[in-house]
């Protein structure tokens, strides 16, 4: 090979008289360099994602022929083997001593074309082009990857009348197409429309959290596997290794994990199975699995990938997410204890009912807590300073309330409420490694819900709002952020309602820190 002695490029200079050897050497240089790249960076095998990947299919006829779909492979020498049109390949049983295994292989061949001779001088003649071709052959010996690439095999019996697709691809039977041994060349990533990727990542993150809570709170063990599957896909998306060639197989595996969750709920969780949303969730999983069952994106008549099929898959996932969220949210059991009534000092619970202006310093159990920051909801300057926003709500609305605290004092305030999505904001003037007490002025007319808080994208825990009060409706609801989650001088907080069909309202925030 050329690289054994080192590569040489042709170098033109004034007066250089080129010969046919010079031009052929120049061409050979690029060919050999390309083959070296193929061998070292991609290896040998069928290239995923190009057209129909040289897939062998039964023809649906009672004969011994198959069809080989267009695709691209690389052999062990680094040659590009490209089949541009579907090819029919028939097996003549008389050519073989059965039973035995017959291998389908694709080979790279070169063919001289475009012959020309010049009548002015008959010594000047030759082929102007070399055609690179793919040839499909049958073999009874194990394929040699250095000169051919296996694209399938079949174990033929003496009584074989036709070749069929495998009923079980993982364990094909006699006279069925076996694709288990087809080598795959290395491919990383590939183009997927970013709007679809962003939607997919959003739904993956949402469902991962829901499945984790289903496993933790509802004790559905299969849900944990589904959550891990979603996390794996998210990691692959982040690393840029997901492309047209593998997106559907990944989603197909996820569909199987989700179906295990459905099956376990039906078998062991009658309460969850009886929920009105379970049927919708089950139907969404069934449709999702049907859509990804082919494990390949659709190809249009021009052999171009049609991403509408992926768009449809993601849309089904988005619709199913509402039902999945409702299953977990309707009956969440207490799971995190760090912010229950018992875990927070009773002196803090008294401040829930405090109607006056919040003091600069409060003393709780002998420890002074300093007011470091506040957010005045619907005050434009205050919201902008704290990067306050409500993200992806199903609905949101402003409210002006003139209601009372339990001490009888009436307070008027304006705020905002939303259903679905989550709230994000920043706490300023933070001293790292010190706990923070978050107080949220809220309308307590409808409680009995749980809110999840995260700090700098790390989950802190749940704020459990038990009970309700339709007479004295104002509360300053506390949530403790332990010191280990307070890592920066500006702390980004997200709060998300976990209880289904409930809204979260907020009128003002106060933030105290034990300094």
GIPEPE-V720564 format. One record per backbone hydrogen bond with DSSP energy under -0.5 kcal/mol. CO is the residue of the C=O (numbers start at 1). NH is the residue of the N-H. E is the energy in kcal/mol with one decimal. If there is no record, write none. Layout:
CO_NH_E + CO_NH_E
This chain:
1_4_-1.4 + 1_5_-0.5 + 2_5_-1.1 + 2_6_-0.7 + 13_16_-2.4 + 16_18_-0.8 + 19_23_-1.9 + 20_24_-2.4 + 21_25_-2.7 + 22_26_-2.4 + 23_27_-2.0 + 24_28_-2.7 + 25_29_-2.2 + 26_30_-1.2 + 27_31_-2.0 + 28_32_-2.9 + 29_33_-2.3 + 30_34_-2.3 + 31_35_-2.3 + 32_36_-2.3 + 33_37_-2.2 + 34_38_-2.4 + 35_39_-2.5 + 36_40_-2.5 + 37_41_-2.8 + 37_42_-0.5 + 38_42_-1.8 + 38_43_-1.6 + 42_186_-4.0 + 45_74_-2.2 + 46_48_-0.6 + 46_185_-2.3 + 47_50_-1.1 + 49_51_-0.7 + 50_53_-2.2 + 52_55_-1.6 + 55_69_-2.3 + 57_67_-2.5 + 61_63_-1.9 + 63_163_-1.4 + 64_91_-2.6 + 65_59_-0.8 + 66_89_-2.8 + 67_57_-2.3 + 67_69_-0.6 + 68_87_-2.4 + 70_52_-1.2 + 70_54_-1.4 + 71_83_-2.5 + 72_47_-3.2 + 73_81_-3.2 + 74_45_-2.6 + 75_78_-1.9 + 79_75_-1.5 + 79_81_-0.5 + 80_82_-0.6 + 81_73_-2.8 + 81_83_-0.5 + 82_84_-0.6 + 83_71_-1.6 + 87_68_-3.3 + 89_66_-2.5 + 90_92_-0.5 + 91_93_-0.8 + 92_95_-2.1 + 93_96_-1.7 + 96_98_-0.9 + 100_156_-2.5 + 102_154_-2.2 + 103_105_-0.6 + 103_139_-2.0 + 104_151_-2.8 + 104_152_-1.0 + 105_137_-2.7 + 106_149_-2.1 + 107_135_-2.2 + 109_133_-2.8 + 111_131_-3.6 + 113_129_-1.6 + 114_128_-2.0 + 116_126_-2.6 + 117_119_-0.6 + 118_121_-1.1 + 121_118_-0.5 + 121_124_-2.1 + 123_125_-1.1 + 124_118_-2.3 + 126_116_-2.5 + 129_113_-2.4 + 131_111_-2.2 + 131_133_-0.5 + 133_109_-2.2 + 135_107_-2.5 + 135_137_-0.5 + 137_105_-2.5 + 139_103_-3.4 + 143_145_-0.7 + 144_147_-2.1 + 144_148_-1.7 + 145_76_-3.2 + 149_106_-2.2 + 152_104_-3.0 + 153_178_-3.1 + 154_102_-2.8 + 154_156_-0.8 + 155_175_-3.2 + 156_99_-0.7 + 156_100_-1.4 + 157_160_-1.5 + 164_177_-2.5 + 167_169_-0.5 + 168_171_-1.9 + 173_176_-1.6 + 175_164_-2.0 + 176_155_-0.5 + 177_179_-0.6 + 178_153_-1.6 + 179_182_-1.2 + 181_183_-0.6 + 183_46_-2.8 + 187_189_-0.5 + 193_196_-0.5 + 193_197_-2.1 + 194_198_-2.8 + 195_199_-1.8 + 196_200_-2.6 + 197_201_-2.7 + 198_202_-2.0 + 199_203_-2.2 + 200_204_-2.4 + 201_205_-2.4 + 202_206_-1.9 + 203_207_-2.6 + 204_208_-2.4 + 205_209_-1.5 + 206_210_-1.7 + 207_211_-2.8 + 208_212_-2.2 + 209_213_-2.1 + 210_214_-2.2 + 211_215_-2.4 + 212_216_-2.6 + 213_217_-3.3 + 213_218_-0.8 + 214_218_-1.1 + 214_220_-1.4 + 219_221_-0.9 + 220_223_-1.0 + 220_224_-0.6 + 221_224_-1.2 + 221_225_-0.8 + 222_226_-1.8 + 223_227_-2.2 + 224_228_-2.2 + 225_229_-2.3 + 226_230_-2.2 + 227_231_-2.2 + 228_232_-2.3 + 229_233_-2.1 + 230_234_-2.2 + 231_235_-2.4 + 232_236_-2.2 + 233_237_-2.5 + 234_238_-2.2 + 235_239_-1.8 + 236_240_-0.6 + 236_241_-1.9 + 236_242_-0.5 + 237_240_-0.9 + 241_189_-0.6 + 243_246_-1.4 + 243_247_-1.7 + 246_250_-2.0 + 247_251_-2.2 + 248_252_-2.6 + 249_253_-2.1 + 250_254_-1.8 + 251_255_-2.4 + 252_256_-1.7 + 253_257_-1.8 + 254_258_-2.5 + 255_259_-2.1 + 256_260_-1.7 + 257_261_-1.4 + 258_262_-2.1 + 259_263_-2.7 + 260_264_-2.3 + 261_265_-2.3 + 262_266_-2.3 + 263_267_-1.8 + 264_268_-2.6 + 265_269_-2.1 + 269_273_-2.5 + 270_274_-1.6 + 272_275_-1.3 + 275_278_-1.1 + 275_279_-0.7 + 276_280_-0.6 + 277_281_-2.3 + 278_282_-3.0 + 279_283_-2.2 + 280_284_-2.3 + 281_285_-2.1 + 282_286_-2.2 + 283_287_-2.5 + 284_288_-2.5 + 285_289_-2.5 + 286_290_-2.0 + 287_291_-2.1 + 288_292_-1.6 + 289_293_-0.5 + 290_293_-0.7 + 292_295_-1.1 + 298_306_-3.2 + 300_303_-2.2 + 304_300_-2.7 + 305_307_-0.7 + 306_298_-0.6 + 306_309_-0.9 + 307_311_-2.1 + 308_312_-2.3 + 309_313_-1.8 + 310_314_-2.4 + 311_315_-2.1 + 312_316_-2.0 + 313_317_-1.9 + 314_318_-2.4 + 315_319_-2.0 + 316_320_-2.3 + 317_321_-1.3 + 318_322_-0.7 + 319_322_-0.7 + 319_323_-0.8 + 320_324_-2.3 + 321_325_-2.7 + 322_326_-1.9 + 323_327_-1.9 + 324_328_-1.6 + 325_329_-2.7 + 326_330_-1.9 + 329_332_-0.7 + 337_340_-1.5 + 339_464_-0.5 + 340_344_-1.5 + 345_348_-1.2 + 345_349_-1.4 + 346_350_-1.5 + 347_351_-0.9 + 348_351_-0.5 + 348_352_-0.8 + 350_353_-1.6 + 351_354_-1.4 + 352_476_-1.8 + 360_371_-3.3 + 362_364_-0.6 + 362_369_-3.3 + 363_365_-0.5 + 364_367_-2.0 + 367_364_-3.0 + 368_515_-0.5 + 369_362_-2.4 + 370_372_-0.7 + 370_513_-2.2 + 373_511_-2.2 + 375_377_-0.8 + 375_509_-2.4 + 376_379_-1.9 + 378_380_-0.8 + 379_383_-2.9 + 380_384_-2.6 + 381_385_-2.3 + 382_386_-1.2 + 383_388_-2.8 + 384_387_-1.3 + 386_426_-2.4 + 389_391_-0.5 + 389_424_-2.8 + 391_422_-1.9 + 395_419_-2.9 + 397_417_-2.7 + 399_415_-2.7 + 401_413_-2.4 + 403_411_-2.9 + 404_474_-2.2 + 405_408_-2.3 + 409_405_-2.4 + 411_403_-1.6 + 413_401_-2.9 + 415_399_-2.3 + 416_506_-2.2 + 417_397_-2.5 + 418_504_-2.4 + 419_394_-2.4 + 419_395_-1.7 + 422_391_-3.2 + 423_495_-2.4 + 424_389_-2.3 + 425_493_-3.4 + 426_428_-0.5 + 427_491_-2.1 + 430_432_-0.6 + 431_434_-0.8 + 435_514_-1.4 + 436_438_-0.6 + 436_481_-3.4 + 437_439_-0.5 + 437_512_-2.4 + 438_479_-2.0 + 439_441_-0.5 + 439_510_-2.2 + 440_477_-2.6 + 441_507_-2.0 + 441_508_-0.7 + 442_444_-0.6 + 442_475_-1.7 + 443_446_-0.5 + 444_469_-2.4 + 449_465_-2.8 + 450_498_-2.7 + 450_499_-0.9 + 451_463_-3.3 + 452_496_-2.3 + 453_460_-2.7 + 453_461_-1.4 + 454_494_-1.9 + 455_458_-1.5 + 457_459_-0.5 + 458_455_-2.9 + 461_453_-2.6 + 462_464_-0.6 + 463_451_-2.2 + 463_465_-0.7 + 464_466_-0.9 + 465_448_-1.4 + 465_449_-1.7 + 467_448_-0.6 + 471_473_-0.8 + 473_444_-3.8 + 475_442_-2.8 + 475_477_-0.7 + 477_440_-2.1 + 479_438_-3.1 + 480_482_-0.7 + 481_436_-2.2 + 482_485_-1.7 + 483_486_-1.4 + 485_487_-1.1 + 486_433_-3.3 + 489_430_-2.5 + 490_492_-0.6 + 491_427_-2.7 + 491_493_-0.5 + 492_456_-3.4 + 493_425_-2.3 + 494_454_-2.1 + 495_423_-2.7 + 496_452_-3.2 + 499_502_-0.9 + 502_420_-0.5 + 504_418_-1.8 + 506_416_-2.3 + 507_377_-0.9 + 508_441_-2.9 + 509_375_-2.0 + 510_439_-2.8 + 511_372_-2.6 + 511_373_-1.2 + 512_437_-3.0 + 513_370_-2.7 + 513_515_-1.1
